[in-house]
Amino acid sequence: MGATHAAAYATLGEVQIRAVASRNERAISGDFSSIGGNLGSALPPVDFSSAAKYTDWEQVIADPSVEAVDVCAPTYLHEQISLAALDAGKHVFCEKPMALSAAACDRMLKARTKGQVLMIGHVLRFWPEYEELRESLSLGEYGRVRTATFTRVAALPKWSSWITDPAKSGGAVLDLLIHDLDQVVLLFGTPESVQAKRSGPYDGVLATFSYPNGLMVQLEGGWMGPDTPFAMGYKIETDRACFSLNPNQPVQIPVTEAYREELSYFQRCCDEGRQPERCPPEESAAAVRLAMLVQECRDCVI
């Protein structure tokens, strides 16, 4: 994500990258050819020649020229770095998931004591197919939603050691499926009840969210076998329409465009001194709480 964000920032004329921090010498030079991830997308090099280069994130926060901090560190560091940056009066963009616990999310929300912008990287809110879904459902002209299913699968990650450690990443529910849990919160709100069970050979889940109006929303996916291609999708049926994104089709959208729009929106919020209504951190925290419920239901022993 650090590489993806850097490539997106490089296209935003209103943003200057004043400092970067990494212990990866190639990455800090702007060479991302060795960087991996779920999408496996090749990213162009970024010119960091005018940026201060640090090996520790504390140095970025201490840099007086930095007005906003973009946190793309492993999940178990999200709270620590974000709190330090907010305490220093910096705006904060933090990659999803917001943090490893609901309590940590609450501490991050309360740390905005100087009017700073805090936004979490739920990029699906800026992804065209998901934006169109939200806009279509919000019109109300297609009747009420009858059923909804979200799907997201990926191979068990091998690109980093911390990602498969639940104590550091939260596992597939918090790291991968948090995208769809955020969509559930955005489109339908907090469910009345949650049911979940394990699926797949590694770290998968099948979850059902029930709402007072009788709506049942399903979520399925997680980290699967080593040859599983990354896929995501949804199927929403209403009284008079069906909206779908086929999870069996490879993701072909130029991924940098969604991230560029997301980060451009964050930049505008900072410049205008307004909180991110399009992606409020309170809803990001609600997605984490929902993930905790899914984990608890899935892992309970009866």
N, C-alpha and C positions, 0 to 999 in steps of 0.2 A: 504493500500500500504506500509506503514511503516513496518508492519509485514512481508509482502511478500518480500520486499527488504532485510530485516534483515535475513530472512531464506536463500535468495539467496547468500548474502554476506558470510554467514557462510560456504558456499561450495567453496568459492574462496580462495585458499591458499595465493594468492598474496595480499589480502586485510586484513587489521586489523581494526576492529571497535573500534576506540579510545574513542568515546563519543556518548551517546544517550540522547535525550531530549524528555520528555513526562510528562504530568500531570496525566497520567493513571499509577497508581502504579503497577498494574499487568503487563502492557505492558513493563514498564521500567525494570522489573525484568526478562523479556524474556518470560513471559507466555502470549501467544496470544490466549488462548482458548476462550476468550470472544469477540474476534475481528470479525466483520462482513464485508460484502461487496457483490458486485454483484455475484461473483462466489461461495461464501459461502464455500470456501475450508478450510479444517482443516490444520493448520500449526503447525509444531513441535516447541517446545520451543527452544530458542536461548540462548547460554551462554554469558551473558553480564558481567561476573564476572571481566574481565580485563578492562572494559570500564568505563570511568567516567560517572556518572549519573546526569543529570541536569533536572530541571523543566522548563527551559526557553531556547529558541533557541539561544538567544544572547550569552549565556554561551558557547554553542558549537562553535560559530564563534570566540569567544575570546580565545578558547583553542589553544595554540601554537602547540600542537601535531597533530591537525587536518589539513590535507592537502586538503581534498575534503568534501563538504557538500552535503548530499542527502536530498532534500526537499520533504517531504511527508505530509506537513501541508495542511490545507484546502486551496482551490484555492485563496481566497481573500488575503492570506498571501504569495503567491508565489513570487510576485514582491518584496515585502519588504525584505523577507529573502534572496532571491537571490541577490539583489543589495547589501545588507550588506555583504554577503559572498564574492561576487566579489570584493567589495571595500577593503576587508581584504586580497585580493590576493589568495583566495581559488578557487579551481575548483568547479563547481556546476552541480549536476544532479538534475533536477527539474521534478517532476511528471507532466503529462499532466493534464489539458491544461496549456500552458505556462503562461498565465495570463488572466485577465478578460477583457482586451482591447488591441487593436492594439498599442496604445500609450505606454502602459506598456511593451509590448513585445519589442518595439523599444528601450526603456530605458534599458532593460536587455541586448539587443544586443550591445548597445554602452558602456556598463559597463565593457567590457572585455579589459581593458586598460593595463593589465599586461600579456597578452598572456594566460589567463586562458581558460580552456575548459568549455564550457557551452553546456549541452545536455538536451533535453526534453524527457520524458519517453513515447515515442510513440512505445509501445511494439509490435504492429502489424508488424513493420518493422523487427522484429526478430521472428515472429510467423511462423512456417513452411509453412502452407497453403498460407499465404500472401506473404512470400518470394518466393515460387514457382510460384505464379501468376505473380509477378513482373519480375522474370527471364524469364518466358515463353513469356510474352508480349514484353520484351526487345529484344528478339531474332529476331523478325520481320518476322519469317518464317510462321506465321499463318495469315498473312494479317492484314489489318487494323481493329481496333475495331469498331464494328457496334453499339452495345448497351452495357451498363454497369449498373448494379443495386447493391447497397450495402444495407444491412439490419442489424439493431441492435436494440433489444428491451430488456427491463428489467422491473421488477416491480418497482413501485414508491418506492424509498428507504426509509427505516424506521430506518436504523442503525445509523443515525446522524441527528441532527436538522439543521445544516448549509447547508446540501447538497440540500435540497429542497427550499432554499432561493435563488432566482435568483441573488440577489445583492451579494451573497457570493460564489455561485457556477457557475453562468451563466446559470443555468437550464440544461435540458437534452441535448440541442444542443451542448453546450460548454463542459459539463462534460462527457457525454456518446458518442454522435455522433461525437465528435472531432476525435475519432479513425478513422472513415471512411472518414471524411473530410481530414484528413492527407493523407489517401490513394488516395483520389481524386487528391490532389496536387502532390503527388509522381508520380502517373501513368499518369496523363493527364495535369498537370499544372493548372494555374489559368483560370477559365472559362470566357467566354465573357459575359455571362449574367446568372442571378439566378432567379428562380421562386420558391416560397415556400408557403405552406399552412399548417394550423394546422391539426393534425389527432389524433385519440384516445381520451380517456376520460380525460387525465391529461396533459402531456407535450410531445406531439408527433409532428412529422413533416413529410411531404412529399415534397421533394425538387428536382428540376430539374436543372442541370447545362448544359448550351449550349456552344459549342465550334465552332470556325470559320470553321472547316472542316465538320460541320454538325453533329458531335457526340453529343448525348444527354446522360448524366449520371444521374441516379436517386439515391436518398438516402431516405430511409424510416425507421421510428422507433422512439424510444424515451422511456420515462417512461410511462408504461401502467398500467393496473389493478393490484391489490395487489397479485394475484395468477399467474402473468405472469412469466414463467421461463426465465432466461437469455438465449439469443440466438443471434448469429451473423452469417452472411453469405454474399455471393456475387454470381452474375451470370454475366459472361462476354462473349459476343458472338463476334467472329471475322469472317473474311471471310471464314476461314477453320477450326475453332475449337470453342468449348464452354467450358469455365472453370467455375466450380461452387463449392460452399461450402454451403451445405444445412443448412439454419438457423433453420430448424425444428428438427435437431439432437442436443442433448445436447453436450455442450463443454466437450470433454473427454481428451484433451491434458493435460499432466502434466504441469500445468500453471507455476510452478516454473522454468521450463527449459527455456521458452522464456524470463522470467525476468532475469534468470541467465546469458543468452547469452547477453542480453542488458547491464547489469551492468558490465559484463566482458569486453565488448567492450568499455564502458566508462572508465574503469580502464586502459585498454591498451592505450587509447587516452591520458589519464593523464600522464602515464609513458613515453610515446613517445613524448609528447609535441605537439600533432597535433589535429586539430579540427575534430569533428565527421562527416566525409563525408557521412557516412551511415545514419545519422539522424541529418542533419544540423539544428541548431536552426532557421535559416532564413526561412526554410520550415515550421517549427513548428509555427512561427509567421504568415506565410501565411495561415495556417490552421485556426488560430484564426480569422484573417481578414475575411476568407470565412464564418466562423461561425457567425460573426457579420452581414454579408450580409444576411445569411439565417434567422437569428432572425429578422432583419429589414423587410425583405420581408414577413415573416410569420405573423408578428404582426402589419403590416400596416393596416390602416382602409381606405377603399375605399368608 
